[in-house]
Amino acid sequence: MAPKVQERKSNVRIKKSNDQEGSAAGIGAVLALIFGKSLYRQIATVIVIISGIVGFLAYRSAPPSMKKLVNADPEVLKDAFFSDTPHLFYCDKGTGSAPAVFSELHVIKGNSINFATVNCSQVLPSGKTLWDRFKLKKDWKPTIFGTAPWTKAVQIHPTHLVNAKTFKKSVEDSLSPKATVVKSDQHLAQHCQFSKNVVYDDRDITPTCILLIKGTKFTSTTSQLEQRLVQAYPKMKFAVADASKYRMTFEDPDGMPADYFALKVHALRNGTHYQSMVHPITWDYLNTFVSSAASAPLYDYQGEADRTVHLMKLKDLRAKKERDAKRRASKEASKGSKKASLNADEEEPVKEDTKRKAQKTTSTDRQKKGASKPKTESKPAEEKPKKDAGSATDSTSDPVQPESATVSDDASLSAEQLQRERERQRREEMERQQREYLFESNDDADETEVTGSDEELVEEDEDDSIIEL
């Protein structure tokens, strides 16, 4: 068995060796067909191949050709002026050739910026020339200006056209993707075009303005994120403000001062509604926030339709917040005093009712004691006439004052309460005099009949019960 196994393995190795030799022979045949058998032919073939690769790479890296838009159709000009990519234009006076620095920069920056020549004296459909439309200065020669979707048209000063290096720096500073710096609330509203995009239905989706608040921790990495964000949304309005000088009215500059962060991002609508990004500043979070804010209806935003938000100087915002805090504290104190006054007014009738009930109870007890006294201490009938004169004299000369009659007027009582107290005292005095008159009469107290003017002494008590005399 062992010799057969070894023979089988040997046959497998021989087969593999033959396959490798066959593939090598095939590759050699292909190379011989391409390069030939001569050494010179092989070298020439290699040079041709390398030249082709270099030419292909050069073609791929070569900038697009410079556009000639002199006296072009207005629609073609419009596409160039307001496209999603930056353009650099040279005002050609008919010579057909651009300055050397313009051509050199086209070679350097032609892949990121489009270059074109135009006739600045051409009249547009609006009746204005390019000079008028972009407010170009004719005394700046040569006349070169640039446009980008994230900024207004910028004319290059002649001092920056000395060489390609200074020209390149000026163009990069002017046309690089970045947010527009705003230094006032009016500038922010004008840049974001709040007045043109006002909506009244909270289900509407309108153009969104992104405000970037730069903190002191803003770095070159954050600047690259800003440029990438602006370039990714070329049609969206971006504004930027310095957090150490300006803040929005809905922010808390003391709770989140400028030296605590690198960048804060807010989405603004209508000048009244806003969204704030709360996640860390990374490209994924930035891209997600901006795309979501741009597609969200107004009811997903914070704010009120009748209350505008503003960009304010930091010192003015702090002063405003202090005034608002004092105003709120004053309102709270006023509400507290009003509430205490209402509670006191509610408690006063309760106290008055309790006092009246106590006084009625005392008055009722006195009436019962006075009514029971003649029955328990009755005298013989023959002795009554002798005491009538004396009792009448006593009752008129030295009347006994009840305790309730000695209640003094409280200075804190109102006029109405004082009137009620005096009326009560008057009724009690009349009742007392009536009881004394009846007790001292010759008739029995239980059978006494009140007639004439004495009927006026019968009055209803506070609880609608008739006082029995």
KOLLUM-758363 format. One record per residue (C-alpha): x, y negated, z negated; residue in three letters. Coordinates in steps of 0.5 Angstrom, whole numbers, padded with zeros to 4 digits, always signed. Each point is the difference from the previous one (the first is absolute). Example, Ala and Ser with C-alpha at 12.3 -4.5 7.8 and 13.67 -1.06 7.14 Angstrom:
BEGIN
+0025+0009-0016ALA
+0002-0007+0002SER
This chain:
BEGIN
+0000+0000+0000MET
+0006-0005-0002ALA
+0003+0000+0007PRO
-0007-0001+0004LYS
-0001-0006-0005VAL
+0007-0003+0002GLN
-0001+0001+0007GLU
-0007-0004+0000ARG
+0004-0006-0004LYS
+0005+0000+0005SER
-0005+0000+0006ASN
-0003-0006-0003VAL
+0006-0004-0001ARG
+0002+0001+0007ILE
-0007-0002+0003LYS
+0001-0007-0004LYS
+0007-0001+0002SER
-0003+0001+0007ASN
-0005-0005-0001ASP
+0004-0005-0002GLN
+0005+0001+0005GLU
-0006-0001+0005GLY
-0002-0006-0003SER
+0007-0003+0000ALA
+0000+0002+0007ALA
-0006-0004+0002GLY
+0002-0006-0004ILE
+0007+0000+0004GLY
-0004+0001+0007ALA
-0004-0006-0002VAL
+0006-0005-0002LEU
+0003+0002+0006ALA
-0006-0002+0004LEU
+0000-0006-0003ILE
+0007-0002-0001PHE
+0003+0004+0005GLY
+0007+0004-0001LYS
+0004-0006+0002SER
+0003-0003-0007LEU
-0001-0007+0004TYR
-0007+0002+0002ARG
-0002+0001-0007GLN
+0003-0006-0003ILE
-0004-0004+0005ALA
-0006+0003-0002THR
+0001-0001-0007VAL
+0001-0008+0001ILE
-0006+0000+0004VAL
-0004+0003-0005ILE
+0003-0004-0006ILE
-0002-0006+0005SER
-0007+0002+0001GLY
-0001+0000-0008ILE
+0003-0007-0001VAL
-0004-0003+0005GLY
-0006+0003-0003PHE
+0001-0002-0007LEU
+0002-0007+0003ALA
-0007+0000+0004TYR
-0003+0002-0006ARG
+0003-0006-0004SER
+0000-0005+0005ALA
-0005-0006-0002PRO
-0006-0001+0005PRO
+0001-0005+0005SER
-0002-0007-0001MET
-0007-0002+0002LYS
-0001-0005+0005LYS
-0006-0004-0002LEU
+0001-0006+0004VAL
-0007-0003+0002ASN
-0003+0007-0002ALA
-0007+0001-0001ASP
-0003-0003-0006PRO
-0003+0007-0002GLU
+0007+0003+0000VAL
+0003-0006-0003LEU
-0005+0001-0006LYS
+0002+0007-0001ASP
+0007-0002+0000ALA
-0001-0005-0005PHE
-0005+0004-0005PHE
+0003+0007+0001SER
+0001+0004-0006ASP
+0008-0001+0001THR
+0004-0006-0001PRO
+0002-0004+0007HIS
+0006-0005+0001LEU
-0002-0005+0006PHE
+0005-0004+0004TYR
-0003-0006+0004CYS
+0002+0001+0007ASP
+0000-0007+0004LYS
+0001+0004+0006GLY
+0007+0002+0000THR
-0002+0007-0001GLY
+0006+0001-0004SER
+0000+0000-0008ALA
+0006-0002-0004PRO
+0005+0005-0002ALA
-0001+0000-0007VAL
-0008+0002+0002PHE
+0003+0006+0004SER
+0005+0002-0005GLU
-0005+0000-0006LEU
-0005+0004+0005HIS
+0006+0006+0001VAL
+0000+0000-0008ILE
-0007-0001-0002LYS
-0004+0002+0006GLY
-0002+0007-0003ASN
-0004-0004-0006SER
-0002-0007+0003ILE
-0003-0001+0007ASN
+0004-0005+0005PHE
-0004-0004+0005ALA
+0001-0007+0004THR
-0006-0004+0001VAL
-0002-0007+0003ASN
-0002-0004-0006CYS
-0003-0005+0004SER
-0005+0005+0003GLN
-0007-0002-0002VAL
-0004+0005-0004LEU
-0008+0001+0001PRO
-0001-0005-0006SER
+0003-0006+0004GLY
+0007+0000-0005LYS
+0007+0002+0003THR
+0004+0005-0004LEU
+0004-0007-0003TRP
-0007-0002-0003ASP
-0003+0007-0002ARG
+0007+0002-0004PHE
+0002-0007-0002LYS
+0006+0000+0003LEU
+0006-0005+0000LYS
+0002-0002+0007LYS
+0006-0003-0003ASP
+0003+0006-0002TRP
+0004+0003+0005LYS
+0000+0006+0002PRO
-0007+0001-0002THR
-0001+0007-0003ILE
-0006+0002-0004PHE
-0002+0006-0003GLY
-0007+0003-0002THR
-0002+0006-0005ALA
-0006+0003-0003PRO
+0002-0002-0007TRP
+0002-0007+0001THR
-0001-0006+0004LYS
+0004-0002+0006ALA
+0007-0002-0002VAL
+0004-0005+0005GLN
+0008+0002-0001ILE
+0004-0006-0001HIS
+0006-0002+0005PRO
+0005+0000-0006THR
-0002+0008-0001HIS
+0002+0001+0008LEU
+0007-0001-0001VAL
+0002+0007+0001ASN
-0004+0007-0001ALA
+0002+0001-0007LYS
-0004-0006-0003THR
-0005+0001+0006PHE
-0001+0007-0003LYS
-0001-0002-0007LYS
-0004-0006+0001SER
-0005+0005+0004VAL
+0000+0005-0005GLU
-0002-0005-0006ASP
-0005-0003+0004SER
-0004+0007+0003LEU
+0002+0005-0004SER
-0006+0003-0003PRO
-0002-0003-0007LYS
-0006-0003-0004ALA
-0001-0008+0001THR
+0002-0004-0006VAL
-0005-0004-0003VAL
+0001-0005-0006LYS
-0007-0002-0001SER
-0008+0002+0000ASP
-0001-0004+0006GLN
+0005+0003+0004HIS
-0002+0007-0002LEU
-0007-0001+0002ALA
+0002-0003+0006GLN
+0005+0006+0002HIS
-0005+0005-0002CYS
-0006-0004+0004GLN
-0005+0001-0006PHE
-0005-0005+0003SER
+0000+0004+0006LYS
-0001+0007-0003ASN
-0006-0001-0005VAL
-0005+0005+0000VAL
-0006+0000-0005TYR
-0002+0008+0001ASP
+0005+0004-0005ASP
-0001+0006+0005ARG
+0004-0004+0005ASP
+0007+0001+0002ILE
+0004-0006+0002THR
+0008-0002+0001PRO
+0004+0001-0006THR
+0006-0004-0002CYS
+0005+0003-0004ILE
+0004-0004-0006LEU
+0006+0002-0002LEU
+0003-0003-0007ILE
+0007+0000+0000LYS
+0003+0002-0007GLY
+0007-0001-0002THR
+0002+0007+0001LYS
-0001-0001+0007PHE
+0006+0004+0004THR
+0002+0001+0007SER
-0004+0007-0001THR
-0006-0004-0001THR
+0001-0005+0005SER
+0001+0006+0005GLN
-0007+0003-0002LEU
-0003-0007+0001GLU
+0003+0000+0007GLN
-0002+0007+0002ARG
-0007-0002-0003LEU
-0001-0006+0004VAL
+0002+0004+0006GLN
-0005+0005-0001ALA
-0006-0004+0000TYR
+0002-0006+0005PRO
-0007-0003+0001LYS
-0001+0000-0008MET
+0002-0007-0004LYS
+0005+0001-0005PHE
+0002-0006-0005ALA
+0005+0000-0005VAL
+0001-0004-0006ALA
+0005-0001-0006ASP
-0002+0003-0006ALA
+0004-0005-0005SER
-0003-0006+0003LYS
-0007+0003+0003TYR
-0005+0005-0002ARG
-0008+0001+0001MET
-0005-0002-0005THR
-0002+0008-0001PHE
+0007+0001-0002GLU
+0003+0000-0007ASP
+0006-0003+0000PRO
+0002+0001-0007ASP
-0002+0007+0000GLY
+0004+0001+0006MET
+0005-0005+0001PRO
+0005+0000+0006ALA
+0006+0003-0003ASP
-0004+0006-0001TYR
-0001+0003+0007PHE
+0002-0001+0007ALA
-0006+0000+0004LEU
-0007-0001-0001LYS
-0005+0001+0006VAL
-0007-0003+0000HIS
-0006+0001+0006ALA
-0004-0006+0001LEU
-0007-0001+0003ARG
-0004-0006+0001ASN
+0004-0004-0005GLY
-0004+0003-0006THR
+0001+0007+0000HIS
+0007+0004-0001TYR
+0003+0007-0001GLN
+0006+0001-0004SER
+0005+0006+0001MET
+0002+0003-0006VAL
+0005+0006+0002HIS
+0007-0001+0001PRO
+0003-0003+0006ILE
+0002+0005+0005THR
-0002+0001+0007TRP
-0005+0005-0001ASP
-0004-0004-0005TYR
+0001-0006+0004LEU
-0002+0003+0006ASN
-0006+0003-0003THR
-0002-0006-0004PHE
+0000-0005+0006VAL
-0004+0005+0005SER
-0005+0002-0005SER
-0001-0008-0002ALA
-0001-0002+0007ALA
-0005+0006+0002SER
-0004-0001-0007ALA
-0007-0004+0000PRO
+0000-0006-0005LEU
-0004+0003-0005TYR
+0006+0004-0002ASP
+0004-0006-0001TYR
+0000-0004-0007GLN
-0003-0007-0001GLY
-0006-0004+0001GLU
-0003-0004+0006ALA
-0001-0006-0004ASP
+0007+0000-0003ARG
+0006-0001+0004THR
+0007+0002-0001VAL
+0006-0005+0000HIS
+0008+0000+0001LEU
+0002-0004-0006MET
+0007-0003-0002LYS
+0002+0004-0006LEU
-0001-0006-0005LYS
-0006-0002+0002ASP
-0003+0007+0000LEU
+0002+0001-0008ARG
-0003-0007-0001ALA
-0006+0002+0003LYS
+0000+0007-0004LYS
+0001-0004-0006GLU
-0006-0005+0001ARG
-0005+0006+0002ASP
+0002+0004-0007ALA
-0001-0006-0004LYS
-0007-0001+0004ARG
-0002+0007-0001ARG
+0002+0000-0008ALA
-0004-0007+0000SER
-0006+0004+0003LYS
+0001+0006-0005GLU
+0000-0005-0006ALA
-0006-0003+0003SER
-0004+0006+0001LYS
+0002+0003-0007GLY
-0003-0007-0003SER
-0006+0001+0004LYS
-0001+0007-0002LYS
+0001-0002-0008ALA
-0005-0005+0001SER
-0005+0004+0003LEU
+0001+0005-0006ASN
-0001-0005-0005ALA
-0006-0002+0003ASP
-0003+0007+0001GLU
+0002+0001-0008GLU
-0003-0007-0002GLU
-0007+0003+0001PRO
+0001+0006-0003VAL
+0003-0003-0007LYS
-0006-0005+0001GLU
-0005+0006+0000ASP
+0003+0003-0006THR
+0000-0006-0004LYS
-0007-0001+0002ARG
-0002+0007-0002LYS
+0003-0001-0007ALA
-0003-0006-0001GLN
-0007+0003+0002LYS
+0002+0006-0005THR
+0001-0005-0006THR
-0006-0004+0002SER
-0004+0006+0000THR
+0002+0002-0007ASP
-0001-0006-0003ARG
-0007+0000+0003GLN
-0001+0007-0003LYS
+0002-0002-0007LYS
-0004-0007+0000GLY
-0006+0004+0002ALA
+0001+0005-0005SER
+0001-0005-0006LYS
-0007-0002-0001PRO
-0003+0007-0001LYS
+0005+0002-0005THR
+0000-0006-0004GLU
-0007-0003+0001SER
-0003-0004-0006LYS
-0007+0000-0003PRO
-0005-0004+0005ALA
-0002-0005-0006GLU
+0008-0002+0000GLU
+0000-0002+0007LYS
-0003-0007+0000PRO
+0005-0002-0005LYS
+0006+0002+0004LYS
-0003-0003+0007ASP
+0002-0007-0002ALA
+0007+0002-0003GLY
+0001+0005+0006SER
-0002-0006+0005ALA
+0005-0005-0003THR
+0006+0005-0001ASP
-0001+0002+0008SER
+0000-0007+0002THR
+0005-0003-0005SER
+0005+0005+0000ASP
+0000+0005+0006PRO
+0004+0006+0000VAL
+0005+0001+0006GLN
+0001+0007+0003PRO
+0007+0002+0001GLU
-0002+0000+0008SER
-0001-0007-0001ALA
+0007-0002-0002THR
+0003+0003+0006VAL
+0005-0006+0003SER
+0000-0002+0007ASP
+0007+0004+0003ASP
+0004-0005+0004ALA
+0001+0005+0005SER
-0007+0002+0002LEU
-0003-0003+0006SER
-0006-0005+0000ALA
-0005+0005+0002GLU
+0002+0005-0006GLN
+0000-0006-0005LEU
-0007-0001+0003GLN
-0002+0007-0001ARG
+0003+0000-0007GLU
-0004-0006-0002ARG
-0006+0002+0002GLU
+0001+0007-0004ARG
+0001-0004-0006GLN
-0006-0004+0001ARG
-0005+0006+0001ARG
+0003+0003-0007GLU
-0001-0006-0004GLU
-0007-0001+0003MET
-0001+0008-0002GLU
+0003-0001-0007ARG
-0005-0006-0001GLN
-0006+0004+0002GLN
+0002+0006-0005ARG
+0001-0005-0006GLU
-0007-0003+0002TYR
-0003+0007+0000LEU
+0003+0003-0006PHE
-0002-0006-0004GLU
-0008+0000+0002SER
-0006+0002-0004ASN
-0002+0005+0005ASP
+0004+0007+0000ASP
+0006+0001+0005ALA
-0003+0005+0004ASP
-0007-0003+0001GLU
+0003-0007+0002THR
-0003-0003+0007GLU
+0005-0005+0003VAL
-0005-0005+0003THR
+0001-0007+0003GLY
+0007-0003+0001SER
+0003+0006-0003ASP
-0002+0004+0006GLU
+0006-0003+0003GLU
+0005+0003-0004LEU
-0001+0007+0002VAL
+0005+0001+0006GLU
+0003+0006+0004GLU
+0007+0002-0002ASP
+0005+0002+0004GLU
-0002+0007+0001ASP
-0007-0002+0002ASP
-0003+0002-0006SER
-0005-0004-0004ILE
+0002-0002-0007ILE
-0005+0002-0005GLU
-0001-0005-0005LEU
